[in-house]
């Protein structure tokens, strides 16, 4: 028999193995709880850098006197907001923004639904047609605006020439308020209708075909299937499309900015939007504090309109 050395004891191998098992189990629990957050953390980190920080910094600038040359000045509280709200150009820009948004967003969603429904049918060369509706979205907005601004010219525009051939009076596409809004909304719809249609088409293809087969057995036609099956199944996607259209429509800048050679929204601010008004305050008057106040007002307006759109859509869904 071997003798143990006096004053020493055998190593606690059992206790060490228990501790290792407990530590590994703790790591496993941490892995299950923390790993999902680590996987999605790049998005939130990037969003915090490119989204939340500029938003918070704009709020800081909006409550200070701030210009391009002198930089940050004194704290003025809500004076910049009060100044902006007291200016008639702001309300004109707000009117123009909502007018162009409504004229563009409503027909855009309606035509996108129609195009998506047609593309969802068994067509020949389906891939060709689906890629074709996306081509206007690929075209640069500058090129689209230059082409359409010449088409809607007051003196030598293609549209007025066609109206003249039909014996109709020419339309002041740049001088008239409503006409200019229709022209700009046409540019927006030309670029974004196909993109919206593909989003709705993807949602339509996810609808189970069994619903349509059962409705055909019951004698439902294409129109009845569209309103009784397709539209109800598209409600979540329609909410997404409406919210994104609201955000994009209220932030419209490229089309009205490039609609004429001056980029100021018309001689009488016929089509000046909030973003153009913001641009003029920031880079025209070099007053970044007031421009930041306009940006935050636009942010709050977008949130309010988006919430109203979601509430209306959900109420219609519950009623039907």
C-alpha positions as CSV (number, residue, x, y, z in Angstrom):
1,X,0.0,0.0,0.0
2,X,1.3,3.5,-0.8
3,X,1.6,5.9,1.9
4,X,0.5,9.5,1.5
5,X,2.9,12.3,2.5
6,X,2.2,13.7,5.9
7,X,0.6,17.2,5.8
8,X,-0.8,16.7,2.2
9,X,-4.2,15.7,0.9
10,X,-5.5,14.2,-2.3
11,X,-6.5,16.7,-5.0
12,X,-10.2,17.6,-5.1
13,X,-10.8,16.2,-8.6
14,X,-14.5,15.8,-8.0
15,X,-15.1,19.4,-6.9
16,X,-13.1,20.7,-10.0
17,X,-15.2,18.6,-12.4
18,X,-18.4,19.9,-10.8
19,X,-17.2,23.5,-11.1
20,X,-16.3,23.0,-14.8
21,X,-19.7,21.5,-15.6
22,X,-21.4,24.4,-13.7
23,X,-19.3,27.0,-15.6
24,X,-20.0,25.4,-18.9
25,X,-23.7,25.4,-18.2
26,X,-23.5,29.1,-17.3
27,X,-21.8,29.8,-20.6
28,X,-24.4,27.9,-22.4
29,X,-27.2,29.9,-20.7
30,X,-25.4,33.2,-21.5
31,X,-24.9,32.0,-25.1
32,X,-28.6,31.3,-25.5
33,X,-29.6,34.7,-23.9
34,X,-27.0,37.0,-25.4
35,X,-26.2,35.5,-28.8
36,X,-29.5,36.7,-30.5
37,X,-28.8,40.3,-29.3
38,X,-25.2,40.1,-30.6
39,X,-26.4,38.9,-34.0
40,X,-28.8,41.9,-34.4
41,X,-26.5,44.4,-32.7
42,X,-24.7,45.6,-35.9
43,X,-28.0,47.0,-37.2
44,X,-28.8,48.9,-34.0
45,X,-25.2,50.2,-33.7
46,X,-25.3,51.4,-37.3
47,X,-28.8,52.9,-36.7
48,X,-27.6,54.7,-33.6
49,X,-24.7,56.2,-35.5
50,X,-26.5,57.2,-38.7
51,X,-30.0,57.7,-37.3
52,X,-30.3,58.4,-33.7
53,X,-27.2,60.6,-33.3
54,X,-28.1,62.9,-36.2
55,X,-31.6,63.2,-34.9
56,X,-30.5,64.1,-31.4
57,X,-27.8,66.5,-32.7
58,X,-30.4,68.2,-34.9
59,X,-32.6,68.7,-31.8
60,X,-29.6,70.3,-30.0
61,X,-28.9,72.6,-32.9
62,X,-32.6,73.6,-33.2
63,X,-32.6,75.2,-29.7
64,X,-29.4,77.3,-30.3
65,X,-28.4,80.2,-32.5
66,X,-26.3,78.4,-35.1
67,X,-24.9,79.5,-38.4
68,X,-22.3,78.3,-40.9
69,X,-19.7,80.9,-40.1
70,X,-20.0,81.5,-36.4
71,X,-21.0,78.0,-35.4
72,X,-22.9,77.5,-32.1
73,X,-24.3,80.5,-30.5
74,X,-26.5,81.2,-27.4
75,X,-29.3,78.9,-26.2
76,X,-32.6,80.3,-27.5
77,X,-35.0,77.5,-26.5
78,X,-38.0,77.3,-28.8
79,X,-37.4,80.6,-30.5
80,X,-36.4,79.0,-33.7
81,X,-39.6,76.9,-33.8
82,X,-41.7,80.0,-33.1
83,X,-40.0,81.9,-35.9
84,X,-40.5,79.1,-38.4
85,X,-44.2,78.7,-37.4
86,X,-44.7,82.4,-37.8
87,X,-43.4,82.5,-41.4
88,X,-45.9,82.3,-44.3
89,X,-43.4,80.4,-46.5
90,X,-43.4,77.5,-44.1
91,X,-47.2,77.1,-44.3
92,X,-47.0,77.4,-48.1
93,X,-44.4,74.7,-48.2
94,X,-46.5,72.6,-45.9
95,X,-49.5,72.9,-48.2
96,X,-47.4,72.1,-51.2
97,X,-45.9,69.1,-49.5
98,X,-49.2,67.6,-48.6
99,X,-50.7,68.3,-51.9
100,X,-47.9,66.6,-53.9
101,X,-47.9,63.8,-51.4
102,X,-51.6,63.0,-51.7
103,X,-51.6,63.4,-55.5
104,X,-48.6,61.0,-55.8
105,X,-49.2,58.5,-53.0
106,X,-52.8,57.5,-53.6
107,X,-52.5,56.8,-57.3
108,X,-49.2,55.1,-56.7
109,X,-50.6,52.5,-54.3
110,X,-53.7,52.0,-56.5
111,X,-51.7,51.5,-59.7
112,X,-49.1,49.3,-57.9
113,X,-51.9,47.1,-56.7
114,X,-53.2,46.7,-60.2
115,X,-49.8,46.0,-61.7
116,X,-49.0,43.5,-59.0
117,X,-52.3,41.7,-59.6
118,X,-51.6,41.5,-63.3
119,X,-48.0,40.2,-62.8
120,X,-49.3,37.6,-60.3
121,X,-51.3,36.0,-63.1
122,X,-49.8,33.3,-65.4
123,X,-48.2,35.6,-68.0
124,X,-45.7,34.7,-70.7
125,X,-42.2,36.0,-70.0
126,X,-43.1,36.8,-66.4
127,X,-39.6,37.6,-65.4
128,X,-39.2,40.1,-68.3
129,X,-42.3,42.0,-67.2
130,X,-41.4,42.0,-63.5
131,X,-38.0,43.3,-64.3
132,X,-39.5,45.9,-66.7
133,X,-41.6,47.6,-64.1
134,X,-38.5,48.2,-62.0
135,X,-36.6,50.0,-64.8
136,X,-38.0,53.5,-63.9
137,X,-36.7,53.0,-60.4
138,X,-33.2,52.4,-61.6
139,X,-33.1,55.6,-63.7
140,X,-31.4,58.5,-61.9
141,X,-33.9,61.0,-60.4
142,X,-32.0,63.8,-62.1
143,X,-32.6,62.3,-65.5
144,X,-36.2,61.6,-64.8
145,X,-36.8,65.2,-63.6
146,X,-35.0,66.8,-66.6
147,X,-37.0,64.7,-69.1
148,X,-40.4,65.3,-67.4
149,X,-39.7,69.0,-66.8
150,X,-39.3,69.4,-70.5
151,X,-42.3,67.4,-71.2
152,X,-44.4,69.6,-68.9
153,X,-42.9,72.8,-70.3
154,X,-45.1,75.9,-70.5
155,X,-44.1,77.0,-74.0
156,X,-42.6,74.1,-75.8
157,X,-43.5,71.1,-73.7
158,X,-44.7,67.9,-75.3
159,X,-47.9,67.8,-73.3
160,X,-48.9,71.3,-74.3
161,X,-48.1,70.5,-77.9
162,X,-50.4,67.5,-77.8
163,X,-53.1,69.6,-76.1
164,X,-52.8,72.2,-78.9
165,X,-53.2,69.5,-81.5
166,X,-56.4,68.5,-79.8
167,X,-57.6,72.1,-79.8
168,X,-57.2,72.6,-76.1
169,X,-55.6,75.5,-74.3
170,X,-52.1,75.0,-73.0
171,X,-51.6,74.4,-69.3
172,X,-49.2,76.4,-67.1
173,X,-47.3,73.5,-65.7
174,X,-44.8,75.8,-64.1
175,X,-47.0,78.8,-63.3
176,X,-50.1,77.1,-61.9
177,X,-50.1,75.6,-58.4
178,X,-52.2,72.5,-59.1
179,X,-50.7,71.8,-62.5
180,X,-47.2,72.0,-61.1
181,X,-48.1,69.6,-58.3
182,X,-49.6,67.1,-60.8
183,X,-46.4,67.3,-62.9
184,X,-44.2,66.6,-59.9
185,X,-46.4,63.8,-58.7
186,X,-46.2,62.2,-62.1
187,X,-42.5,62.1,-61.8
188,X,-42.7,60.5,-58.4
189,X,-45.2,57.9,-59.6
190,X,-43.1,57.1,-62.6
191,X,-40.1,56.2,-60.4
192,X,-41.8,54.5,-57.5
193,X,-44.9,52.7,-58.8
194,X,-43.0,49.7,-60.1
195,X,-40.9,49.4,-56.9
196,X,-44.1,49.4,-54.9
197,X,-45.7,46.9,-57.2
198,X,-42.9,44.4,-56.7
199,X,-43.3,44.6,-52.9
200,X,-47.0,43.9,-53.2
201,X,-46.3,41.2,-55.8
202,X,-44.0,39.4,-53.3
203,X,-46.7,39.6,-50.7
204,X,-49.3,38.3,-53.2
205,X,-47.2,35.2,-54.0
206,X,-47.1,34.3,-50.3
207,X,-50.9,34.0,-50.3
208,X,-51.8,30.2,-50.3
209,X,-53.2,29.2,-53.6
210,X,-55.8,27.0,-51.9
211,X,-57.8,30.1,-51.1
212,X,-58.2,30.9,-54.8
213,X,-58.9,27.3,-55.8
214,X,-61.7,27.1,-53.2
215,X,-63.2,30.4,-54.3
216,X,-63.2,29.2,-57.9
217,X,-65.1,26.2,-56.9
218,X,-67.6,28.5,-55.2
219,X,-67.9,30.4,-58.4
220,X,-66.0,33.6,-57.5
221,X,-64.5,35.6,-60.4
222,X,-61.2,37.4,-60.6
223,X,-62.6,40.7,-59.3
224,X,-64.3,39.0,-56.3
225,X,-61.1,37.1,-55.5
226,X,-59.1,40.3,-55.6
227,X,-61.3,42.1,-53.1
228,X,-62.2,39.2,-50.9
229,X,-58.9,37.3,-50.8
230,X,-56.0,39.4,-52.1
231,X,-56.7,42.7,-50.4
232,X,-57.4,41.2,-46.9
233,X,-54.2,39.1,-47.1
234,X,-52.2,42.2,-48.1
235,X,-53.1,44.3,-45.1
236,X,-49.7,44.1,-43.3
237,X,-47.9,44.8,-46.5
238,X,-50.2,47.6,-47.4
239,X,-49.6,49.2,-44.0
240,X,-45.8,49.0,-44.7
241,X,-46.2,50.5,-48.2
242,X,-48.4,53.3,-46.9
243,X,-46.1,54.2,-44.1
244,X,-43.0,54.2,-46.4
245,X,-44.8,56.2,-49.0
246,X,-45.8,58.7,-46.3
247,X,-42.2,59.1,-45.2
248,X,-40.9,59.4,-48.7
249,X,-43.7,61.6,-49.9
250,X,-43.3,64.2,-47.1
251,X,-39.5,64.3,-47.6
252,X,-39.7,64.9,-51.4
253,X,-36.8,67.0,-52.6
254,X,-35.2,66.0,-55.8
255,X,-38.2,66.3,-58.1
256,X,-39.3,69.8,-57.0
257,X,-35.7,71.0,-56.7
258,X,-34.9,70.1,-60.3
259,X,-38.3,71.0,-61.8
260,X,-36.9,74.3,-63.0
261,X,-33.4,75.8,-63.5
262,X,-33.5,77.9,-60.3
263,X,-34.4,75.2,-57.8
264,X,-36.3,77.5,-55.4
265,X,-39.8,76.0,-55.8
266,X,-41.2,78.4,-58.3
267,X,-41.3,82.2,-58.6
268,X,-44.2,82.3,-56.2
269,X,-43.3,79.2,-54.3
270,X,-45.9,77.2,-56.3
271,X,-44.2,73.9,-55.6
272,X,-41.7,74.7,-52.8
273,X,-41.8,71.8,-50.4
274,X,-40.7,71.7,-46.7
275,X,-37.4,70.2,-47.6
276,X,-36.7,73.0,-50.1
277,X,-37.6,75.5,-47.5
278,X,-35.3,73.8,-45.1
279,X,-32.5,73.8,-47.7
280,X,-33.0,77.6,-48.3
281,X,-32.8,78.3,-44.6
282,X,-29.7,76.2,-44.1
283,X,-27.6,77.0,-47.1
284,X,-29.4,80.1,-48.4
285,X,-29.6,82.1,-45.2
286,X,-26.9,80.0,-43.4
287,X,-29.1,79.7,-40.3
288,X,-28.7,76.1,-39.2
289,X,-30.7,76.6,-36.0
290,X,-33.9,77.5,-37.9
291,X,-33.2,74.8,-40.5
292,X,-32.9,72.2,-37.7
293,X,-36.2,73.4,-36.3
294,X,-37.9,72.8,-39.7
295,X,-36.3,69.4,-39.8
296,X,-37.7,68.5,-36.4
297,X,-41.2,69.8,-37.3
298,X,-41.1,67.7,-40.4
299,X,-40.1,64.7,-38.3
300,X,-43.0,65.2,-36.0
301,X,-45.4,65.7,-38.9
302,X,-44.2,62.4,-40.5
303,X,-44.8,60.5,-37.2
304,X,-48.3,62.0,-36.8
305,X,-49.3,61.3,-40.3
306,X,-47.9,57.7,-40.1
307,X,-49.8,57.0,-36.9
308,X,-53.0,58.3,-38.5
309,X,-52.5,56.1,-41.6
310,X,-51.9,53.0,-39.4
311,X,-55.0,53.8,-37.3
312,X,-57.2,54.2,-40.3
313,X,-55.9,51.1,-41.9
314,X,-56.4,49.0,-38.8
315,X,-59.9,50.4,-38.3
316,X,-60.8,49.5,-41.9
317,X,-59.4,46.0,-41.3
318,X,-61.5,45.5,-38.2
319,X,-64.6,46.8,-39.9
320,X,-64.3,44.4,-42.9
